[in-house]
Amino acid sequence: MQPRIHFITFATANLDVARAFYRDGLGWEPLMDVLGEIIFFQVAPGLVLGLFDAEKFNEDLLGKTTATDVSGVTLSHNVGSPAEVDSTVQTLIAAGATMLKPPQQGAFGGIYHAYVSDPNGLIWEIAHNPGWNIDADGTVSFG
């Protein structure tokens, strides 16, 4: 199997709130939006973020799960400067995110970052890490 992920999908307790946050609040354009079921956003070349209505998610898994909380996971968005961390966090807060950790110097590796959660509890890290480089094609390199 190739080391590749094409879709990351999260069960979402309130799909309408998720739609309002990502589409209306952040201005993300859905790749596909099936009302009452799922919404997809192209988030990188070859990578789609799916937000799946929790009840439909459970149906798709044949009733094997009822949990919609995500724990121990962050979605990270890296930006070009500490100032861009600050402004991106303000955009997220204005769209309805909740501040978990305000922008500040991190304890590890010279990073400047913040954490917010979207209205359904997905945790986003907004970071500037001068030791990381993200090429135009999305390839990440260290150092």
RASUL-V110651 format. One record per residue. RES is the residue in three letters. SS is DSSP state (H for helix, E for strand, C for the rest). NEAR is the number of other ideal C-beta (glycine too) atoms within 12 Angstrom. D_LAST is the distance of its C-alpha to the last C-alpha in Angstrom with 2 decimals. Layout:
BEGIN
RES_SS_NEAR_D_LAST, RES_SS_NEAR_D_LAST
END
This chain:
BEGIN
MET_C_4_27.78, GLN_C_6_24.73, PRO_C_5_21.67, ARG_C_12_22.51, ILE_C_15_24.00, HIS_C_18_26.26, PHE_E_21_27.92, ILE_E_24_27.20, THR_E_28_30.60, PHE_E_34_31.73, ALA_E_32_35.33, THR_E_36_36.24, ALA_C_26_39.18, ASN_C_24_40.02, LEU_H_33_39.06, ASP_H_21_40.79, VAL_H_25_38.72, ALA_H_40_35.49, ARG_H_32_36.74, ALA_H_23_37.63, PHE_H_34_34.21, TYR_H_38_31.98, ARG_H_25_34.39, ASP_H_20_36.45, GLY_H_21_34.29, LEU_C_28_30.89, GLY_C_15_32.41, TRP_C_27_30.74, GLU_C_16_32.90, PRO_E_25_33.96, LEU_E_22_33.63, MET_E_19_36.71, ASP_E_23_38.70, VAL_E_17_41.52, LEU_C_14_43.41, GLY_C_16_44.06, GLU_C_25_41.74, ILE_E_31_38.11, ILE_E_36_35.81, PHE_E_30_32.79, PHE_E_29_29.97, GLN_E_21_27.61, VAL_E_27_24.20, ALA_E_25_21.96, PRO_C_14_22.86, GLY_C_15_24.62, LEU_E_19_24.35, VAL_E_24_27.30, LEU_E_31_27.86, GLY_E_33_31.44, LEU_E_45_33.50, PHE_E_33_36.59, ASP_E_30_39.73, ALA_H_30_39.93, GLU_H_21_43.51, LYS_H_24_42.78, PHE_H_27_39.66, ASN_H_19_41.98, GLU_H_17_44.54, ASP_H_18_42.03, LEU_C_17_41.24, LEU_C_8_45.01, GLY_C_11_45.17, LYS_C_11_42.82, THR_C_17_40.92, THR_C_14_41.90, ALA_C_15_38.74, THR_C_25_36.84, ASP_C_18_34.58, VAL_C_25_30.93, SER_C_12_29.53, GLY_C_6_26.19, VAL_C_16_24.34, THR_C_24_22.30, LEU_E_28_21.48, SER_E_27_18.31, HIS_E_32_18.11, ASN_E_28_14.99, VAL_C_29_15.94, GLY_C_19_14.91, SER_C_17_16.18, PRO_H_24_18.02, ALA_H_15_21.24, GLU_H_22_20.54, VAL_H_35_20.12, ASP_H_23_23.50, SER_H_19_25.22, THR_H_31_24.10, VAL_H_34_25.36, GLN_H_19_28.59, THR_H_25_29.05, LEU_H_37_28.72, ILE_H_27_31.15, ALA_H_17_33.56, ALA_H_26_33.53, GLY_C_24_34.53, ALA_C_35_31.48, THR_E_22_31.86, MET_E_22_29.56, LEU_E_23_28.30, LYS_E_25_25.85, PRO_E_19_25.82, PRO_E_30_22.72, GLN_E_20_21.30, GLN_E_19_18.49, GLY_C_23_17.33, ALA_C_10_17.75, PHE_C_11_14.33, GLY_C_16_10.76, GLY_C_17_11.82, ILE_C_26_12.83, TYR_E_32_16.03, HIS_E_36_18.08, ALA_E_37_21.58, TYR_E_30_23.53, VAL_E_37_26.61, SER_E_28_28.91, ASP_C_36_30.70, PRO_C_28_34.51, ASN_C_31_34.58, GLY_C_29_32.10, LEU_C_37_28.85, ILE_E_28_26.04, TRP_E_40_23.36, GLU_E_30_20.22, ILE_E_41_19.29, ALA_E_37_15.88, HIS_E_32_13.58, ASN_C_30_10.10, PRO_C_21_8.32, GLY_C_18_4.90, TRP_E_22_6.05, ASN_E_16_7.57, ILE_E_21_11.03, ASP_C_12_12.98, ALA_C_8_16.71, ASP_C_11_17.68, GLY_C_16_15.81, THR_C_13_13.24, VAL_E_15_10.14, SER_E_12_6.77, PHE_E_12_3.77, GLY_C_10_0.00
END
